[in-house]
Amino acid sequence: MNLEDMIERLMYASRWLLAPIYFGLSLALIALGVKFFQEVFHLMPVIFEIKEADLVLVVLSLIDIALVSGLIIMVMFTSYENFVSRIDLGENTEKLSWLGTLDTNSLKSKVAASIVAISSIHLLKVFMNATNIANDKLMWYVLMHLTFVVSAFAMGMLDKATRKN
């Protein structure tokens, strides 16, 4: 085996350095799950006294956590399959329908769409509390959200253009 072959094998094997990072994302899921149920447990004692607007804010926070969790799952599985190794769960295991079908461009589009959805929820929460927020801050929230929307749209258009070629 010559030096070039050794370097190439070492570089190829280095992809496994990503595996602990993807596993670490599952730990982030646990943290989000804890935060989710913490919100639910704080809500339960006051469920009959809480104002509807405040309840909507709590529910939006729960939806936000769910969206981020789904985003983590997508990134974790798709990145692992694209950069480390195929996930082989055996024949008797239920497989997610999208597993193995997302490439990096599809993942980028889904991540961008998820970021827009998460930003939309955050913006809705901000506007429900708009009386307590300065107008210049509101403007920056809207501009940031519009930046996410335009970026997601541009990435989608670029992806569509590159798929045609």
Residue frames as qw, qx, qy, qz and C-alpha x, y, z in Angstrom:
[[0.000, 0.890, 0.456, 0.000, 0.00, 0.00, 0.00],
 [0.443, 0.333, -0.013, 0.832, 1.45, 3.34, -1.04],
 [0.127, -0.212, -0.385, 0.889, 1.20, 6.67, 0.77],
 [0.326, -0.058, -0.285, -0.900, -1.61, 7.95, -1.44],
 [0.577, -0.284, -0.713, -0.277, -3.79, 4.90, -0.70],
 [0.422, -0.293, -0.661, 0.547, -3.13, 5.26, 3.02],
 [0.032, 0.124, 0.151, -0.980, -4.08, 8.94, 3.00],
 [0.453, -0.133, -0.463, -0.750, -7.25, 8.22, 1.03],
 [0.572, -0.316, -0.757, -0.001, -8.28, 5.42, 3.40],
 [0.298, -0.263, -0.521, 0.756, -7.60, 7.64, 6.41],
 [0.197, 0.031, -0.077, -0.977, -9.61, 10.49, 4.90],
 [0.543, -0.214, -0.617, -0.528, -12.47, 8.13, 4.09],
 [0.537, -0.326, -0.730, 0.268, -12.44, 6.66, 7.59],
 [0.138, -0.047, -0.342, 0.928, -12.45, 10.15, 9.12],
 [0.394, -0.351, -0.401, -0.749, -16.13, 10.45, 8.19],
 [0.616, -0.410, -0.668, 0.076, -16.81, 8.42, 11.35],
 [0.263, -0.073, -0.390, 0.880, -15.72, 11.46, 13.37],
 [0.324, -0.237, -0.201, -0.894, -19.14, 12.87, 12.48],
 [0.549, -0.331, -0.752, -0.152, -21.02, 10.02, 14.19],
 [0.353, -0.367, -0.608, 0.609, -20.58, 11.35, 17.75],
 [0.082, 0.078, -0.012, -0.994, -21.76, 14.77, 16.57],
 [0.495, -0.206, -0.541, -0.648, -24.96, 13.26, 15.18],
 [0.535, -0.355, -0.742, 0.191, -25.39, 11.25, 18.37],
 [0.197, -0.185, -0.373, 0.887, -24.96, 14.50, 20.30],
 [0.314, -0.152, -0.285, -0.893, -27.97, 15.86, 18.45],
 [0.583, -0.377, -0.691, -0.202, -30.04, 13.09, 20.04],
 [0.403, -0.319, -0.552, 0.657, -28.96, 14.47, 23.42],
 [0.089, 0.019, -0.028, -0.995, -30.28, 17.85, 22.29],
 [0.494, -0.298, -0.603, -0.551, -33.59, 16.08, 21.58],
 [0.528, -0.396, -0.690, 0.297, -33.67, 14.85, 25.17],
 [0.194, -0.211, -0.279, 0.917, -33.06, 18.41, 26.40],
 [0.290, -0.105, -0.307, -0.900, -35.89, 19.71, 24.21],
 [0.546, -0.350, -0.727, -0.226, -38.17, 16.94, 25.47],
 [0.400, -0.358, -0.586, 0.608, -37.45, 17.95, 29.05],
 [0.012, 0.131, 0.039, -0.991, -38.19, 21.60, 28.20],
 [0.389, -0.230, -0.593, -0.666, -41.41, 20.59, 26.40],
 [0.559, -0.451, -0.696, -0.008, -42.77, 18.70, 29.40],
 [0.293, -0.251, -0.402, 0.831, -41.59, 21.42, 31.76],
 [0.204, -0.054, -0.197, -0.957, -43.83, 23.84, 29.82],
 [0.543, -0.317, -0.656, -0.417, -46.74, 21.36, 29.97],
 [0.523, -0.373, -0.666, 0.379, -46.33, 20.80, 33.72],
 [0.123, -0.169, -0.229, 0.951, -46.22, 24.57, 34.36],
 [0.326, -0.144, -0.395, -0.847, -49.40, 24.96, 32.32],
 [0.439, -0.314, -0.833, -0.123, -51.48, 22.26, 34.03],
 [0.242, -0.415, -0.645, 0.594, -52.02, 23.94, 37.45],
 [0.088, 0.452, 0.123, -0.879, -53.21, 27.18, 35.80],
 [0.134, 0.190, 0.797, 0.557, -55.06, 25.76, 32.80],
 [0.049, -0.711, -0.697, -0.085, -58.46, 27.05, 33.97],
 [0.205, -0.836, -0.194, 0.470, -57.21, 30.50, 35.01],
 [0.410, -0.239, 0.407, 0.781, -54.85, 31.32, 32.13],
 [0.398, 0.648, 0.017, -0.649, -55.94, 33.90, 29.54],
 [0.850, 0.436, 0.295, 0.004, -56.54, 32.58, 26.06],
 [0.414, 0.861, -0.282, 0.092, -53.75, 34.74, 24.59],
 [0.279, -0.667, 0.678, -0.132, -51.30, 33.37, 27.17],
 [0.820, 0.012, 0.565, -0.089, -52.44, 29.82, 26.41],
 [0.741, 0.670, 0.041, 0.030, -51.82, 30.42, 22.71],
 [0.118, 0.845, -0.508, 0.115, -48.30, 31.64, 23.54],
 [0.562, -0.401, 0.714, -0.114, -47.58, 28.46, 25.52],
 [0.847, 0.316, 0.425, -0.047, -48.96, 26.29, 22.71],
 [0.534, 0.823, -0.188, 0.041, -46.84, 28.20, 20.18],
 [0.180, -0.719, 0.664, -0.099, -43.79, 27.49, 22.35],
 [0.737, -0.093, 0.663, -0.092, -44.68, 23.79, 22.35],
 [0.775, 0.603, 0.187, -0.010, -45.10, 23.82, 18.56],
 [0.203, 0.882, -0.423, 0.042, -41.76, 25.62, 18.28],
 [0.444, -0.496, 0.743, -0.071, -40.07, 22.86, 20.31],
 [0.814, 0.224, 0.531, -0.071, -41.75, 20.19, 18.15],
 [0.621, 0.782, -0.044, -0.007, -40.56, 21.85, 14.92],
 [0.007, 0.795, -0.602, 0.067, -36.99, 22.19, 16.18],
 [0.648, -0.255, 0.711, -0.103, -37.09, 18.54, 17.29],
 [0.818, 0.466, 0.334, -0.037, -38.23, 17.43, 13.84],
 [0.383, 0.875, -0.296, 0.028, -35.48, 19.53, 12.30],
 [0.317, -0.628, 0.707, -0.069, -32.91, 17.80, 14.51],
 [0.791, 0.064, 0.606, -0.064, -34.20, 14.37, 13.45],
 [0.707, 0.701, 0.091, -0.014, -34.01, 15.32, 9.77],
 [0.181, 0.859, -0.473, 0.076, -30.49, 16.69, 10.06],
 [0.520, -0.482, 0.697, -0.112, -29.28, 13.82, 12.23],
 [0.806, 0.154, 0.571, -0.014, -30.52, 10.97, 10.02],
 [0.655, 0.752, 0.071, 0.025, -29.98, 12.57, 6.62],
 [0.078, 0.864, -0.495, 0.055, -26.48, 13.78, 7.44],
 [0.598, -0.375, 0.707, -0.037, -25.52, 10.42, 8.93],
 [0.810, 0.337, 0.480, 0.021, -26.79, 8.59, 5.84],
 [0.536, 0.841, -0.027, 0.063, -25.17, 11.02, 3.41],
 [0.152, 0.843, -0.473, 0.208, -21.79, 11.38, 5.10],
 [0.389, -0.498, 0.740, -0.229, -21.17, 8.41, 7.38],
 [0.055, -0.049, 0.990, 0.120, -23.05, 5.21, 6.59],
 [0.510, -0.254, -0.538, -0.622, -26.39, 3.84, 5.44],
 [0.457, -0.220, 0.593, -0.625, -28.80, 3.09, 8.26],
 [0.514, 0.005, -0.804, -0.297, -29.73, -0.59, 8.10],
 [0.492, -0.285, 0.436, -0.698, -32.56, -1.33, 10.50],
 [0.215, 0.021, 0.976, -0.033, -33.34, -4.82, 9.25],
 [0.201, -0.240, -0.705, -0.636, -36.47, -5.99, 7.50],
 [0.343, -0.559, -0.753, 0.053, -38.77, -6.24, 10.54],
 [0.236, -0.457, -0.300, 0.803, -38.21, -2.64, 11.65],
 [0.273, 0.867, 0.416, -0.012, -40.54, 0.13, 10.58],
 [0.504, -0.030, 0.180, 0.844, -38.61, 2.61, 8.43],
 [0.126, 0.686, 0.172, -0.695, -39.36, 6.30, 8.05],
 [0.680, 0.619, 0.390, 0.049, -40.68, 6.88, 4.52],
 [0.298, 0.942, -0.152, 0.029, -38.20, 9.67, 3.76],
 [0.583, -0.618, 0.489, 0.197, -35.16, 7.88, 5.19],
 [0.607, -0.076, 0.637, 0.469, -32.61, 7.40, 2.44],
 [0.426, 0.681, 0.513, 0.302, -34.42, 9.70, 0.01],
 [0.046, -0.993, -0.035, 0.100, -33.13, 13.10, 1.13],
 [0.719, 0.281, -0.071, 0.632, -29.92, 14.37, -0.40],
 [0.380, -0.306, -0.257, 0.834, -28.06, 17.41, 0.89],
 [0.070, -0.173, -0.280, -0.942, -29.98, 19.81, -1.38],
 [0.494, -0.512, -0.593, -0.377, -33.34, 18.42, -0.23],
 [0.565, -0.461, -0.503, 0.464, -32.16, 18.65, 3.36],
 [0.226, -0.074, -0.056, 0.970, -31.13, 22.28, 2.88],
 [0.281, -0.345, -0.420, -0.791, -34.59, 23.09, 1.50],
 [0.606, -0.529, -0.587, -0.092, -36.33, 21.34, 4.38],
 [0.500, -0.328, -0.367, 0.713, -34.07, 23.05, 6.92],
 [0.050, 0.092, 0.116, 0.988, -34.78, 26.43, 5.32],
 [0.444, -0.449, -0.508, -0.585, -38.54, 25.76, 5.36],
 [0.627, -0.486, -0.561, 0.235, -38.33, 24.68, 8.99],
 [0.361, -0.168, -0.215, 0.892, -36.39, 27.82, 9.92],
 [0.179, -0.268, -0.280, -0.904, -39.07, 29.94, 8.23],
 [0.585, -0.501, -0.573, -0.281, -41.81, 28.06, 10.13],
 [0.593, -0.394, -0.458, 0.532, -39.94, 28.46, 13.43],
 [0.194, -0.011, -0.023, 0.981, -39.33, 32.13, 12.70],
 [0.326, -0.418, -0.458, -0.714, -43.03, 32.57, 11.85],
 [0.621, -0.548, -0.558, 0.045, -44.04, 31.12, 15.20],
 [0.481, -0.286, -0.282, 0.779, -41.54, 33.34, 17.00],
 [0.014, 0.169, 0.197, 0.966, -42.81, 36.38, 15.10],
 [0.468, -0.525, -0.545, -0.456, -46.41, 35.50, 15.98],
 [0.612, -0.501, -0.482, 0.377, -45.42, 35.25, 19.65],
 [0.322, -0.102, -0.074, 0.938, -43.70, 38.64, 19.40],
 [0.175, -0.310, -0.346, -0.868, -46.76, 40.26, 17.82],
 [0.546, -0.571, -0.595, -0.150, -49.05, 38.82, 20.47],
 [0.556, -0.606, -0.268, 0.502, -46.91, 40.75, 22.96],
 [0.452, 0.513, 0.191, 0.704, -46.33, 43.77, 20.69],
 [0.234, -0.912, -0.151, -0.302, -47.54, 46.35, 23.21],
 [0.673, -0.699, 0.152, 0.189, -44.51, 45.57, 25.39],
 [0.733, -0.022, 0.346, 0.584, -41.94, 45.70, 22.57],
 [0.023, -0.666, 0.139, 0.732, -40.40, 48.80, 21.02],
 [0.690, 0.658, 0.113, -0.280, -41.29, 49.51, 17.38],
 [0.270, 0.737, -0.600, -0.155, -37.67, 49.38, 16.22],
 [0.342, -0.265, 0.897, -0.092, -37.33, 45.88, 17.72],
 [0.697, 0.402, 0.518, -0.290, -40.53, 44.79, 15.96],
 [0.532, 0.769, -0.231, -0.271, -39.11, 46.10, 12.70],
 [0.029, 0.589, -0.806, -0.056, -35.91, 44.06, 13.20],
 [0.554, 0.019, 0.806, -0.207, -37.94, 40.91, 13.96],
 [0.699, 0.604, 0.265, -0.275, -39.89, 41.37, 10.72],
 [0.363, 0.787, -0.462, -0.187, -36.73, 42.10, 8.72],
 [0.238, -0.409, 0.881, -0.032, -35.02, 39.01, 10.13],
 [0.654, 0.256, 0.674, -0.228, -38.06, 36.89, 9.28],
 [0.616, 0.742, 0.003, -0.265, -38.19, 38.31, 5.75],
 [0.089, 0.692, -0.704, -0.135, -34.49, 37.51, 5.38],
 [0.444, -0.115, 0.884, -0.092, -35.24, 33.87, 6.27],
 [0.669, 0.523, 0.448, -0.279, -38.16, 33.78, 3.82],
 [0.468, 0.808, -0.269, -0.237, -36.16, 35.30, 0.94],
 [0.097, -0.562, 0.819, 0.060, -33.19, 33.02, 1.68],
 [0.571, 0.086, 0.803, -0.148, -35.40, 29.92, 1.71],
 [0.647, 0.679, 0.221, -0.268, -37.03, 31.01, -1.54],
 [0.282, 0.798, -0.495, -0.195, -33.66, 31.70, -3.18],
 [0.288, -0.363, 0.886, 0.007, -32.27, 28.32, -2.07],
 [0.656, 0.331, 0.645, -0.210, -35.37, 26.62, -3.47],
 [0.566, 0.786, -0.035, -0.246, -34.99, 28.42, -6.80],
 [0.073, 0.701, -0.698, -0.127, -31.27, 27.57, -6.98],
 [0.481, -0.118, 0.864, -0.092, -32.02, 23.94, -6.18],
 [0.682, 0.545, 0.425, -0.239, -34.71, 23.86, -8.87],
 [0.416, 0.831, -0.294, -0.224, -32.34, 25.45, -11.40],
 [0.086, -0.564, 0.818, 0.068, -29.51, 23.02, -10.65],
 [0.609, 0.087, 0.772, -0.158, -31.83, 20.00, -10.90],
 [0.664, 0.680, 0.156, -0.269, -32.90, 21.07, -14.41],
 [0.290, 0.791, -0.517, -0.153, -29.29, 21.23, -15.62]]
